[in-house]
């Protein structure tokens, strides 16, 4: 019997990529005139609250996704794919050293690499031309017969239920959780991290930091060009 491959699963936004793919795609769509300027204005108070440490990043991101889905209705899939390529071409190397180096170490050890992102699959799939993961997952936007977005999300499985998705991947691709690795940066990653043998809270939010301390997970912080282990 062939030995099962070990799983390594990574969050993308804020864990590999030093921003949010959704955030960058949204910005490009507004700059290109595909989204109206008022779309940015709708999100601005939440962004400002987060930057001023009066609100949370999760609240900002939740609002960003809602505004994104609202304004995507009627837009051409071809335009979003084209701009996704532009974002990746310009920013693909904006990654953290720690996770970049860890990915390469695990790839050499023949781990099955999975990325789960809370960003649209259009940009996640294009970003994977750079990442070269075995499988990537993002949220899928429904299109009509004309390849225009309906303004609805289509879920075969939800990237917002990472525990379910990890178990699905393990079963579908005949993997093992023995020796598995998981890396995430926010509370939404806790359900994924708890399944792994080696769980890494990377640049964690307060909620994830507290959970990691309680569960004894690794806590890693990268600041400028220095990596700290807490």
N, CA, C and O of each residue as an XYZ file, in Angstrom:
920
protein
N       0.843     -1.195      0.000
C       0.000      0.000      0.000
C       0.881      1.249      0.000
O       1.822      1.353      0.788
N       0.572      2.191     -0.886
C       1.339      3.423     -0.980
C       1.141      4.271      0.275
O       0.052      4.313      0.847
N       2.208      4.942      0.688
C       2.136      5.814      1.843
C       1.315      7.057      1.514
O       1.515      7.688      0.476
N       0.407      7.394      2.390
C      -0.414      8.576      2.166
C       0.422      9.842      2.331
O       1.306      9.908      3.185
N       0.129     10.852      1.499
C       0.829     12.119      1.618
C       0.296     12.908      2.810
O      -0.893     12.851      3.127
N       1.182     13.635      3.457
C       0.806     14.478      4.578
C       0.213     15.785      4.062
O       0.581     16.270      2.992
N      -0.705     16.343      4.835
C      -1.387     17.576      4.462
C      -0.723     18.787      5.108
O      -0.365     18.766      6.285
N      -0.568     19.843      4.307
C      -0.204     21.161      4.830
C      -1.210     22.150      4.273
O      -1.351     22.280      3.057
N      -1.911     22.848      5.160
C      -2.979     23.758      4.728
C      -2.689     25.170      5.243
O      -2.362     25.369      6.412
N      -2.817     26.130      4.347
C      -2.504     27.517      4.654
C      -3.689     28.429      4.360
O      -4.359     28.286      3.337
N      -3.935     29.360      5.263
C      -4.730     30.524      4.907
C      -3.850     31.357      3.971
O      -2.626     31.233      4.003
N      -4.463     32.204      3.140
C      -3.695     33.001      2.177
C      -3.577     34.459      2.609
O      -2.474     34.987      2.748
N      -4.714     35.099      2.820
C      -4.748     36.540      3.060
C      -4.201     36.888      4.441
O      -4.784     36.514      5.458
N      -3.085     37.601      4.472
C      -2.469     37.961      5.735
C      -1.605     36.867      6.322
O      -1.008     37.043      7.384
N      -1.535     35.726      5.631
C      -0.721     34.607      6.102
C       0.407     34.312      5.111
O       1.566     34.171      5.500
N       0.057     34.222      3.840
C       1.064     34.131      2.780
C       1.213     35.514      2.136
O       2.297     36.096      2.115
N       0.105     36.016      1.617
C       0.070     37.322      0.962
C       0.001     38.427      2.016
O      -0.796     38.330      2.949
N       0.814     39.467      1.888
C       0.893     40.497      2.908
C      -0.234     41.521      2.786
O      -0.014     42.712      3.003
N      -1.380     41.086      2.456
C      -2.579     41.908      2.391
C      -3.734     40.951      2.203
O      -3.631     39.774      2.548
N      -4.828     41.441      1.660
C      -5.967     40.602      1.308
C      -6.147     40.638     -0.206
O      -6.178     41.716     -0.799
N      -6.265     39.480     -0.830
C      -6.506     39.438     -2.270
C      -7.819     40.139     -2.619
O      -7.912     40.819     -3.641
N      -8.823     39.972     -1.774
C     -10.102     40.663     -1.991
C      -9.906     42.171     -1.966
O     -10.416     42.893     -2.823
N      -9.170     42.625     -0.986
C      -8.935     44.067     -0.836
C      -8.228     44.643     -2.057
O      -8.613     45.706     -2.543
N      -7.211     43.969     -2.557
C      -6.454     44.474     -3.695
C      -7.282     44.401     -4.978
O      -7.249     45.320     -5.797
N      -8.027     43.300     -5.149
C      -8.878     43.171     -6.330
C      -9.951     44.251     -6.325
O     -10.221     44.867     -7.356
N     -10.553     44.477     -5.183
C     -11.577     45.517     -5.034
C     -11.016     46.884     -5.429
O     -11.660     47.637     -6.161
N      -9.829     47.195     -4.947
C      -9.201     48.475     -5.244
C      -8.945     48.641     -6.740
O      -9.195     49.705     -7.307
N      -8.454     47.599     -7.363
C      -8.195     47.648     -8.811
C      -9.502     47.811     -9.586
O      -9.545     48.550    -10.569
N     -10.557     47.137     -9.161
C     -11.845     47.235     -9.852
C     -12.407     48.653     -9.786
O     -12.997     49.139    -10.750
N     -12.218     49.315     -8.637
C     -12.654     50.709     -8.522
C     -11.788     51.610     -9.397
O     -12.298     52.485    -10.097
N     -10.481     51.392     -9.353
C      -9.557     52.214    -10.144
C      -9.819     52.087    -11.643
O      -9.636     53.047    -12.392
N     -10.249     50.896    -12.080
C     -10.521     50.643    -13.496
C     -11.910     51.122    -13.918
O     -12.248     51.085    -15.101
N     -12.714     51.573    -12.951
C     -14.047     52.056    -13.262
C     -15.094     50.966    -13.409
O     -16.224     51.244    -13.810
N     -14.735     49.732    -13.090
C     -15.698     48.626    -13.161
C     -16.631     48.688    -11.957
O     -17.830     48.444    -12.087
N     -16.090     49.012    -10.794
C     -16.898     49.341     -9.632
C     -16.955     50.870     -9.526
O     -15.963     51.535     -9.824
N     -18.085     51.440     -9.112
C     -18.175     52.902     -8.962
C     -17.361     53.383     -7.770
O     -17.073     52.620     -6.847
N     -16.996     54.657     -7.804
C     -16.213     55.241     -6.712
C     -16.950     55.130     -5.382
O     -16.323     55.034     -4.327
N     -18.285     55.144     -5.432
C     -19.049     55.078     -4.180
C     -18.852     53.740     -3.462
O     -19.088     53.647     -2.258
N     -18.419     52.701     -4.194
C     -18.155     51.410     -3.561
C     -17.038     51.556     -2.532
O     -17.113     51.011     -1.431
N     -16.013     52.294     -2.906
C     -14.911     52.543     -1.972
C     -15.390     53.365     -0.780
O     -14.981     53.123      0.356
N     -16.249     54.327     -1.044
C     -16.767     55.180      0.029
C     -17.592     54.372      1.036
O     -17.605     54.691      2.225
N     -18.277     53.328      0.563
C     -19.079     52.488      1.458
C     -18.208     51.723      2.443
O     -18.621     51.442      3.568
N     -17.021     51.398      2.012
C     -16.111     50.591      2.840
C     -15.217     51.464      3.717
O     -14.745     51.022      4.764
N     -14.988     52.693      3.291
C     -14.007     53.580      3.922
C     -14.163     53.719      5.432
O     -13.152     53.657      6.132
N     -15.381     53.907      5.986
C     -15.488     54.054      7.448
C     -14.984     52.829      8.208
O     -14.396     52.963      9.281
N     -15.209     51.644      7.659
C     -14.769     50.409      8.312
C     -13.249     50.263      8.226
O     -12.601     49.801      9.166
N     -12.690     50.667      7.073
C     -11.241     50.636      6.922
C     -10.585     51.624      7.879
O      -9.593     51.305      8.534
N     -11.149     52.827      7.954
C     -10.595     53.863      8.829
C     -10.671     53.435     10.294
O      -9.738     53.670     11.062
N     -11.788     52.803     10.679
C     -11.942     52.332     12.064
C     -10.891     51.284     12.402
O     -10.335     51.279     13.500
N     -10.627     50.402     11.452
C      -9.599     49.371     11.689
C      -8.210     49.998     11.776
O      -7.439     49.669     12.677
N      -7.887     50.899     10.846
C      -6.566     51.535     10.845
C      -6.340     52.351     12.115
O      -5.213     52.460     12.599
N      -7.420     52.923     12.652
C      -7.328     53.708     13.886
C      -7.486     52.863     15.137
O      -7.541     53.383     16.251
N      -7.560     51.540     14.937
C      -7.697     50.577     16.038
C      -8.941     50.837     16.879
O      -8.942     50.625     18.092
N     -10.000     51.300     16.215
C     -11.288     51.464     16.863
C     -12.286     50.402     16.390
O     -13.359     50.244     16.973
N     -11.926     49.691     15.347
C     -12.728     48.590     14.828
C     -11.810     47.417     14.541
O     -10.594     47.513     14.705
N     -12.388     46.327     14.120
C     -11.591     45.121     13.867
C     -11.392     44.900     12.369
O     -12.163     45.380     11.538
N     -10.353     44.173     12.063
C     -10.085     43.826     10.669
C     -11.195     42.926     10.134
O     -11.587     43.044      8.973
N     -11.700     42.031     10.974
C     -12.775     41.133     10.540
C     -14.028     41.907     10.162
O     -14.700     41.559      9.191
N     -14.356     42.968     10.928
C     -15.526     43.790     10.609
C     -15.327     44.508      9.280
O     -16.244     44.594      8.463
N     -14.126     45.020      9.078
C     -13.805     45.682      7.802
C     -13.915     44.701      6.642
O     -14.504     45.017      5.608
N     -13.347     43.513      6.813
C     -13.350     42.533      5.736
C     -14.759     42.039      5.428
O     -15.107     41.823      4.267
N     -15.568     41.861      6.470
C     -16.962     41.440      6.275
C     -17.724     42.471      5.447
O     -18.486     42.116      4.548
N     -17.514     43.743      5.755
C     -18.157     44.806      4.994
C     -17.635     44.839      3.561
O     -18.407     45.028      2.621
N     -16.341     44.657      3.393
C     -15.727     44.662      2.063
C     -16.333     43.579      1.181
O     -16.643     43.826      0.016
N     -16.502     42.384      1.729
C     -17.066     41.272      0.959
C     -18.517     41.584      0.562
O     -18.917     41.322     -0.572
N     -19.298     42.138      1.486
C     -20.695     42.474      1.186
C     -20.785     43.513      0.063
O     -21.605     43.381     -0.846
N     -19.951     44.534      0.131
C     -19.957     45.578     -0.896
C     -19.461     45.012     -2.222
O     -19.990     45.348     -3.281
N     -18.457     44.163     -2.164
C     -17.916     43.526     -3.367
C     -19.019     42.742     -4.083
O     -19.216     42.906     -5.287
N     -19.731     41.895     -3.349
C     -20.775     41.066     -3.948
C     -21.924     41.924     -4.484
O     -22.511     41.611     -5.520
N     -22.233     42.998     -3.775
C     -23.294     43.906     -4.224
C     -22.956     44.525     -5.578
O     -23.810     44.580     -6.463
N     -21.729     44.986     -5.745
C     -21.347     45.714     -6.948
C     -20.882     44.804     -8.089
O     -20.708     45.264     -9.217
N     -20.683     43.527     -7.799
C     -20.243     42.616     -8.863
C     -21.399     42.234     -9.781
O     -21.175     41.766    -10.898
N     -22.627     42.428     -9.323
C     -23.795     42.028    -10.112
C     -23.795     42.731    -11.473
O     -23.669     43.953    -11.561
N     -23.941     41.929    -12.523
C     -24.000     42.445    -13.881
C     -22.657     42.662    -14.540
O     -22.599     42.945    -15.737
N     -21.567     42.536    -13.785
C     -20.240     42.743    -14.347
C     -19.764     41.496    -15.083
O     -20.183     40.382    -14.772
N     -18.892     41.694    -16.054
C     -18.410     40.585    -16.877
C     -17.308     39.800    -16.168
O     -16.372     40.375    -15.611
N     -17.440     38.487    -16.201
C     -16.421     37.631    -15.599
C     -15.067     37.864    -16.264
O     -14.035     37.816    -15.594
N     -15.059     38.115    -17.564
C     -13.804     38.334    -18.285
C     -13.044     39.529    -17.717
O     -11.815     39.501    -17.644
N     -13.763     40.578    -17.314
C     -13.103     41.756    -16.751
C     -12.470     41.450    -15.400
O     -11.352     41.883    -15.120
N     -13.182     40.708    -14.571
C     -12.647     40.365    -13.248
C     -11.440     39.445    -13.377
O     -10.472     39.576    -12.628
N     -11.497     38.525    -14.318
C     -10.346     37.641    -14.533
C      -9.141     38.426    -15.045
O      -8.009     38.175    -14.632
N      -9.386     39.369    -15.936
C      -8.291     40.181    -16.473
C      -7.639     41.008    -15.366
O      -6.414     41.088    -15.283
N      -8.452     41.615    -14.527
C      -7.902     42.444    -13.465
C      -7.254     41.584    -12.381
O      -6.285     42.012    -11.754
N      -7.771     40.387    -12.156
C      -7.121     39.455    -11.229
C      -5.697     39.158    -11.694
O      -4.770     39.105    -10.885
N      -5.533     38.965    -12.993
C      -4.186     38.732    -13.542
C      -3.286     39.941    -13.312
O      -2.102     39.797    -13.008
N      -3.860     41.134    -13.460
C      -3.082     42.357    -13.247
C      -2.618     42.472    -11.794
O      -1.470     42.825    -11.526
N      -3.525     42.169    -10.861
C      -3.180     42.234     -9.435
C      -2.045     41.270     -9.123
O      -1.064     41.642     -8.478
N      -2.181     40.038     -9.582
C      -1.172     39.021     -9.291
C       0.161     39.370     -9.946
O       1.215     39.208     -9.331
N       0.120     39.843    -11.177
C       1.358     40.212    -11.873
C       2.113     41.301    -11.109
O       3.341     41.273    -11.024
N       1.373     42.250    -10.560
C       2.001     43.381     -9.865
C       2.420     43.049     -8.435
O       3.401     43.602     -7.938
N       1.682     42.144     -7.760
C       1.856     41.999     -6.320
C       2.151     40.577     -5.852
O       2.163     40.317     -4.649
N       2.385     39.667     -6.770
C       2.549     38.261     -6.392
C       3.691     38.014     -5.398
O       3.642     37.064     -4.616
N       4.702     38.859     -5.432
C       5.856     38.654     -4.550
C       5.706     39.325     -3.193
O       6.630     39.289     -2.380
N       4.547     39.940     -2.935
C       4.308     40.589     -1.646
C       3.915     39.525     -0.620
O       2.759     39.441     -0.204
N       4.888     38.723     -0.227
C       4.631     37.599      0.669
C       5.494     37.715      1.919
O       6.473     38.459      1.961
N       5.097     36.956      2.930
C       5.890     36.877      4.141
C       7.009     35.855      3.968
O       6.814     34.802      3.360
N       8.175     36.174      4.506
C       9.319     35.266      4.387
C       9.063     33.939      5.096
O       9.373     32.870      4.570
N       8.494     34.024      6.296
C       8.318     32.806      7.087
C       7.480     31.781      6.346
O       7.887     30.628      6.200
N       6.303     32.198      5.875
C       5.426     31.238      5.197
C       5.981     30.842      3.833
O       5.843     29.688      3.425
N       6.606     31.779      3.124
C       7.237     31.444      1.838
C       8.263     30.332      2.024
O       8.274     29.363      1.264
N       9.126     30.467      3.033
C      10.181     29.474      3.258
C       9.611     28.160      3.761
O      10.096     27.089      3.395
N       8.571     28.235      4.610
C       7.941     27.017      5.120
C       7.295     26.233      3.983
O       7.402     25.007      3.940
N       6.634     26.919      3.072
C       6.004     26.255      1.923
C       7.045     25.479      1.121
O       6.802     24.340      0.722
N       8.198     26.091      0.885
C       9.242     25.421      0.108
C       9.796     24.206      0.839
O      10.082     23.187      0.210
N       9.951     24.297      2.156
C      10.419     23.151      2.936
C       9.426     21.989      2.854
O       9.819     20.835      2.683
N       8.140     22.309      2.979
C       7.115     21.267      2.940
C       6.965     20.682      1.538
O       6.694     19.491      1.383
N       7.140     21.514      0.530
C       7.078     21.016     -0.855
C       8.189     19.989     -1.100
O       7.958     18.963     -1.740
N       9.372     20.263     -0.598
C      10.503     19.335     -0.764
C      10.263     18.021     -0.036
O      10.815     16.986     -0.409
N       9.438     18.068      1.006
C       9.101     16.852      1.758
C       7.857     16.158      1.197
O       7.342     15.215      1.797
N       7.378     16.632      0.040
C       6.246     16.027     -0.676
C       4.919     16.146      0.068
O       4.061     15.272     -0.055
N       4.744     17.205      0.829
C       3.444     17.463      1.434
C       2.428     17.830      0.343
O       2.784     18.386     -0.695
N       1.179     17.512      0.601
C       0.075     17.939     -0.260
C      -0.328     19.324      0.215
O      -0.873     19.476      1.308
N      -0.064     20.329     -0.600
C      -0.249     21.719     -0.193
C      -1.619     22.245     -0.598
O      -2.019     22.147     -1.758
N      -2.328     22.801      0.368
C      -3.676     23.327      0.144
C      -3.745     24.761      0.656
O      -3.273     25.060      1.753
N      -4.332     25.638     -0.138
C      -4.567     27.019      0.272
C      -6.066     27.269      0.340
O      -6.797     26.952     -0.598
N      -6.520     27.836      1.447
C      -7.927     28.190      1.614
C      -8.006     29.694      1.845
O      -7.468     30.211      2.824
N      -8.679     30.386      0.939
C      -8.740     31.841      1.005
C     -10.177     32.333      1.073
O     -11.071     31.767      0.445
N     -10.384     33.381      1.834
C     -11.682     34.037      1.874
C     -11.789     35.099      0.798
O     -12.410     36.140      1.011
N     -11.189     34.845     -0.359
C     -11.226     35.751     -1.503
C     -11.860     35.035     -2.690
O     -11.959     33.808     -2.690
N     -12.296     35.798     -3.714
C     -12.932     35.169     -4.877
C     -11.994     34.197     -5.588
O     -10.793     34.439     -5.706
N     -12.564     33.107     -6.050
C     -11.752     32.076     -6.680
C     -11.059     32.579     -7.943
O      -9.998     32.070     -8.306
N     -11.645     33.574     -8.619
C     -11.017     34.119     -9.823
C      -9.579     34.561     -9.556
O      -8.678     34.270    -10.343
N      -9.371     35.260     -8.450
C      -8.018     35.727     -8.151
C      -7.198     34.669     -7.423
O      -5.979     34.618     -7.584
N      -7.844     33.829     -6.628
C      -7.127     32.771     -5.921
C      -6.517     31.789     -6.913
O      -5.362     31.391     -6.759
N      -7.276     31.398     -7.924
C      -6.768     30.430     -8.918
C      -5.606     31.020     -9.715
O      -4.671     30.305    -10.074
N      -5.665     32.325     -9.993
C      -4.571     32.947    -10.731
C      -3.341     33.100     -9.847
O      -2.212     32.913    -10.301
N      -3.565     33.438     -8.589
C      -2.449     33.552     -7.643
C      -1.739     32.216     -7.476
O      -0.544     32.179     -7.182
N      -2.458     31.133     -7.660
C      -1.842     29.818     -7.495
C      -0.853     29.482     -8.607
O      -0.066     28.548     -8.459
N      -0.873     30.214     -9.705
C       0.173     30.029    -10.716
C       1.534     30.414    -10.139
O       2.581     29.946    -10.585
N       1.477     31.283     -9.132
C       2.692     31.683     -8.424
C       2.951     30.758     -7.231
O       4.089     30.349     -7.004
N       1.904     30.428     -6.470
C       2.061     29.583     -5.287
C       2.407     28.133     -5.634
O       3.241     27.511     -4.975
N       1.765     27.607     -6.663
C       1.927     26.215     -7.115
C       1.492     25.210     -6.035
O       2.174     24.216     -5.783
N       0.356     25.489     -5.414
C      -0.226     24.554     -4.461
C      -0.934     23.430     -5.220
O      -1.287     23.577     -6.390
N      -1.135     22.300     -4.526
C      -1.852     21.181     -5.146
C      -3.326     21.507     -5.340
O      -3.917     21.132     -6.353
N      -3.924     22.203     -4.376
C      -5.319     22.613     -4.489
C      -5.499     23.966     -3.811
O      -4.872     24.258     -2.793
N      -6.373     24.788     -4.401
C      -6.712     26.078     -3.801
C      -8.230     26.220     -3.753
O      -8.946     25.678     -4.595
N      -8.705     26.957     -2.754
C     -10.133     27.157     -2.578
C     -10.405     28.625     -2.242
O      -9.718     29.224     -1.415
N     -11.417     29.189     -2.899
C     -11.882     30.535     -2.616
C     -13.389     30.536     -2.792
O     -13.965     29.522     -3.187
N     -14.044     31.674     -2.503
C     -15.493     31.670     -2.698
C     -15.821     31.926     -4.158
O     -15.169     32.717     -4.839
N     -16.867     31.220     -4.620
C     -17.224     31.200     -6.039
C     -18.435     32.088     -6.276
O     -19.452     31.974     -5.592
N     -18.310     32.969     -7.251
C     -19.392     33.880     -7.604
C     -20.173     33.320     -8.788
O     -19.588     32.934     -9.800
N     -21.471     33.280     -8.657
C     -22.351     32.712     -9.685
C     -22.387     33.622    -10.922
O     -22.417     34.846    -10.801
N     -22.384     33.007    -12.108
C     -22.534     33.746    -13.361
C     -23.722     33.197    -14.139
O     -24.133     32.052    -13.948
N     -24.272     34.039    -15.027
C     -25.384     33.608    -15.867
C     -24.859     33.100    -17.214
O     -23.651     32.936    -17.386
N     -25.747     32.857    -18.151
C     -25.359     32.299    -19.455
C     -24.467     33.251    -20.249
O     -23.736     32.816    -21.140
N     -24.520     34.536    -19.936
C     -23.697     35.525    -20.635
C     -22.349     35.749    -19.944
O     -21.587     36.631    -20.340
N     -22.061     34.965    -18.932
C     -20.830     35.096    -18.150
C     -20.774     36.433    -17.426
O     -19.719     37.053    -17.297
N     -21.942     36.854    -16.958
C     -22.018     38.031    -16.097
C     -22.453     37.576    -14.702
O     -23.224     36.628    -14.554
N     -21.949     38.262    -13.703
C     -22.219     37.852    -12.329
C     -23.654     38.166    -11.910
O     -24.204     39.212    -12.254
N     -24.237     37.252    -11.172
C     -25.613     37.422    -10.706
C     -25.690     38.159     -9.380
O     -26.766     38.597     -8.973
N     -24.563     38.299     -8.708
C     -24.567     38.920     -7.379
C     -24.800     37.924     -6.268
O     -25.054     38.304     -5.125
N     -24.713     36.637     -6.605
C     -24.881     35.579     -5.609
C     -23.616     34.733     -5.539
O     -22.923     34.528     -6.536
N     -23.340     34.255     -4.344
C     -22.226     33.331     -4.163
C     -22.739     31.910     -4.346
O     -23.869     31.593     -3.975
N     -21.903     31.064     -4.917
C     -22.281     29.663     -5.150
C     -21.324     28.776     -4.379
O     -20.118     28.781     -4.624
N     -21.871     28.014     -3.448
C     -21.033     27.184     -2.590
C     -21.244     25.699     -2.869
O     -22.341     25.172     -2.684
N     -20.172     25.029     -3.320
C     -20.165     23.573     -3.308
C     -19.747     23.137     -1.907
O     -20.255     22.156     -1.363
N     -18.824     23.878     -1.350
C     -18.391     23.760      0.037
C     -17.957     25.158      0.440
O     -17.494     25.930     -0.399
N     -18.096     25.482      1.675
C     -17.839     26.844      2.113
C     -16.409     27.005      2.604
O     -15.949     26.246      3.457
N     -15.702     28.003      2.060
C     -14.355     28.294      2.543
C     -14.407     28.928      3.925
O     -13.375     29.111      4.570
N     -15.622     29.266      4.381
C     -15.764     29.841      5.701
C     -15.999     28.772      6.765
O     -16.126     29.082      7.950
N     -16.055     27.503      6.333
C     -16.095     26.376      7.265
C     -14.851     25.533      6.974
O     -14.917     24.508      6.295
N     -13.735     25.988      7.498
C     -12.454     25.393      7.121
C     -12.264     23.986      7.688
O     -11.561     23.168      7.096
N     -12.885     23.704      8.827
C     -12.791     22.349      9.380
C     -13.419     21.349      8.410
O     -12.824     20.317      8.102
N     -14.627     21.661      7.928
C     -15.297     20.771      6.985
C     -14.480     20.614      5.711
O     -14.342     19.509      5.186
N     -13.941     21.717      5.218
C     -13.204     21.684      3.962
C     -11.919     20.869      4.086
O     -11.568     20.120      3.174
N     -11.217     21.011      5.211
C     -10.002     20.211      5.422
C     -10.340     18.720      5.459
O      -9.642     17.910      4.849
N     -11.393     18.361      6.163
C     -11.796     16.949      6.227
C     -12.193     16.438      4.844
O     -11.901     15.294      4.494
N     -12.856     17.284      4.062
C     -13.238     16.930      2.689
C     -11.996     16.657      1.844
O     -11.955     15.679      1.099
N     -10.994     17.510      1.957
C      -9.765     17.366      1.172
C      -9.022     16.094      1.567
O      -8.543     15.359      0.703
N      -8.925     15.835      2.857
C      -8.236     14.634      3.342
C      -8.877     13.373      2.769
O      -8.185     12.460      2.320
N     -10.209     13.335      2.792
C     -10.923     12.164      2.287
C     -10.819     12.056      0.769
O     -10.541     10.978      0.243
N     -11.040     13.163      0.062
C     -11.065     13.138     -1.400
C      -9.722     12.743     -1.993
O      -9.672     12.006     -2.977
N      -8.635     13.227     -1.404
C      -7.307     12.991     -1.981
C      -6.497     11.950     -1.216
O      -5.293     11.805     -1.429
N      -7.173     11.228     -0.324
C      -6.563     10.111      0.400
C      -5.284     10.538      1.115
O      -4.224      9.937      0.940
N      -5.407     11.580      1.914
C      -4.269     12.133      2.643
C      -4.284     11.660      4.090
O      -5.214     10.978      4.520
N      -3.252     12.026      4.831
C      -3.215     11.720      6.252
C      -2.999     13.008      7.046
O      -2.281     13.909      6.612
N      -3.627     13.078      8.206
C      -3.414     14.200      9.120
C      -2.224     13.950     10.036
O      -1.824     14.834     10.794
N      -1.656     12.745      9.967
C      -0.456     12.444     10.732
C       0.693     13.302     10.195
O       1.011     13.250      9.007
N       1.309     14.089     11.075
C       2.384     14.969     10.642
C       1.910     16.210      9.914
O       2.717     16.923      9.317
N       0.602     16.481      9.954
C       0.025     17.598      9.207
C       0.422     18.947      9.797
O       0.780     19.060     10.969
N       0.346     19.968      8.941
C       0.708     21.341      9.301
C      -0.427     22.266      8.872
O      -0.991     22.099      7.791
N      -0.760     23.235      9.713
C      -1.753     24.248      9.345
C      -1.270     25.609      9.833
O      -0.730     25.737     10.932
N      -1.475     26.628      8.988
C      -1.015     27.978      9.317
C      -2.140     28.973      9.035
O      -2.713     28.981      7.946
N      -2.450     29.814     10.027
C      -3.496     30.814      9.839
C      -3.239     32.031     10.703
O      -2.356     32.020     11.560
N      -4.027     33.100     10.470
C      -3.775     34.355     11.177
C      -4.969     34.926     11.920
O      -4.833     35.948     12.592
N      -6.143     34.296     11.820
C      -7.327     34.879     12.455
C      -8.217     33.803     13.069
O      -7.967     32.607     12.918
N      -9.262     34.253     13.767
C     -10.172     33.325     14.440
C     -10.825     32.350     13.471
O     -11.135     31.218     13.844
N     -11.035     32.775     12.242
C     -11.675     31.892     11.260
C     -10.819     30.685     10.931
O     -11.299     29.732     10.318
N      -9.552     30.716     11.333
C      -8.643     29.596     11.058
C      -8.574     28.588     12.199
O      -7.941     27.542     12.056
N      -9.207     28.880     13.316
C      -9.089     28.005     14.487
C      -9.587     26.595     14.192
O      -8.948     25.620     14.588
N     -10.719     26.475     13.502
C     -11.276     25.150     13.227
C     -10.353     24.323     12.346
O     -10.338     23.096     12.443
N      -9.586     24.980     11.491
C      -8.611     24.312     10.632
C      -7.359     23.939     11.424
O      -6.826     22.840     11.275
N      -6.900     24.854     12.256
C      -5.677     24.640     13.025
C      -5.807     23.490     14.019
O      -4.848     22.761     14.270
N      -6.998     23.339     14.577
C      -7.165     22.310     15.613
C      -7.079     20.899     15.052
O      -6.937     19.944     15.816
N      -7.161     20.748     13.739
C      -7.062     19.430     13.114
C      -5.615     19.002     12.859
O      -5.337     17.820     12.659
N      -4.699     19.972     12.867
C      -3.318     19.703     12.477
C      -2.459     19.260     13.654
O      -2.715     19.627     14.800
N      -1.451     18.477     13.355
C      -0.483     18.086     14.375
C       0.383     19.286     14.749
O       0.667     19.520     15.924
N       0.800     20.047     13.726
C       1.571     21.258     13.960
C       0.727     22.452     13.544
O       0.561     22.717     12.354
N       0.200     23.163     14.514
C      -0.643     24.327     14.253
C       0.169     25.588     14.512
O       0.788     25.729     15.567
N       0.165     26.499     13.553
C       0.960     27.726     13.659
C       0.046     28.938     13.534
O      -0.600     29.140     12.505
N       0.000     29.738     14.591
C      -0.724     31.008     14.555
C       0.282     32.061     14.113
O       1.184     32.430     14.866
N       0.118     32.538     12.887
C       1.101     33.447     12.293
C       0.552     34.871     12.273
O      -0.529     35.118     11.739
N       1.305     35.806     12.859
C       0.818     37.187     12.994
C      -0.649     37.187     13.446
O      -1.500     37.798     12.800
N      -0.937     36.503     14.553
C      -2.335     36.236     14.903
C      -3.114     37.461     15.369
O      -2.570     38.386     15.972
N      -4.407     37.429     15.063
C      -5.338     38.389     15.653
C      -5.435     38.077     17.141
O      -4.965     37.035     17.598
N      -6.048     38.988     17.893
C      -6.149     38.780     19.346
C      -6.872     37.489     19.677
O      -6.444     36.738     20.553
N      -7.979     37.226     18.970
C      -8.749     36.017     19.247
C      -7.955     34.751     18.986
O      -7.997     33.809     19.777
N      -7.235     34.730     17.879
C      -6.424     33.555     17.567
C      -5.251     33.443     18.534
O      -4.897     32.339     18.949
N      -4.652     34.558     18.895
C      -3.534     34.538     19.852
C      -3.972     33.914     21.177
O      -3.259     33.092     21.752
N      -5.139     34.308     21.646
C      -5.630     33.770     22.910
C      -5.894     32.273     22.809
O      -5.584     31.516     23.729
N      -6.472     31.850     21.678
C      -6.743     30.426     21.469
C      -5.436     29.640     21.377
O      -5.321     28.543     21.924
N      -4.453     30.215     20.679
C      -3.171     29.529     20.511
C      -2.441     29.365     21.846
O      -1.840     28.323     22.108
N      -2.498     30.398     22.683
C      -1.873     30.304     24.006
C      -2.529     29.208     24.835
O      -1.853     28.447     25.527
N      -3.846     29.141     24.757
C      -4.593     28.157     25.534
C      -4.298     26.736     25.070
O      -4.196     25.821     25.887
N      -4.161     26.550     23.745
C      -3.996     25.214     23.182
C      -2.532     24.814     23.007
O      -2.240     23.673     22.652
N      -1.612     25.749     23.254
C      -0.195     25.428     23.145
C       0.315     25.376     21.716
O       1.301     24.694     21.437
N      -0.340     26.086     20.809
C       0.105     26.114     19.416
C       1.300     27.045     19.266
O       1.536     27.912     20.108
N       2.041     26.859     18.198
C       3.138     27.771     17.882
C       2.572     29.158     17.552
O       1.542     29.281     16.890
N       3.254     30.179     18.020
C       2.890     31.556     17.689
C       4.112     32.212     17.056
O       5.171     32.302     17.676
N       3.957     32.663     15.830
C       5.068     33.252     15.078
C       4.655     34.637     14.594
O       3.558     34.822     14.066
N       5.541     35.597     14.779
C       5.291     36.964     14.328
C       6.442     37.399     13.434
O       7.610     37.255     13.796
N       6.106     37.931     12.270
C       7.113     38.486     11.369
C       6.933     39.990     11.309
O       5.877     40.496     10.929
N       7.982     40.689     11.691
C       7.957     42.145     11.701
C       9.163     42.647     10.918
O      10.307     42.387     11.292
N       8.900     43.374      9.821
C       9.956     43.798      8.905
C      10.696     42.558      8.421
O      10.089     41.711      7.765
N      11.999     42.420      8.723
C      12.726     41.246      8.244
C      13.143     40.322      9.393
O      14.110     39.570      9.280
N      12.397     40.394     10.501
C      12.707     39.570     11.661
C      11.514     38.680     11.997
O      10.373     39.141     12.011
N      11.783     37.403     12.267
C      10.752     36.451     12.670
C      10.909     36.133     14.143
O      11.987     35.735     14.585
N       9.823     36.309     14.916
C       9.829     36.056     16.344
C       8.949     34.855     16.651
O       7.862     34.716     16.091
N       9.413     34.001     17.526
C       8.595     32.892     18.029
C       8.255     33.173     19.485
O       9.138     33.390     20.315
N       6.960     33.166     19.778
C       6.496     33.516     21.120
C       6.119     32.253     21.883
O       5.702     32.332     23.039
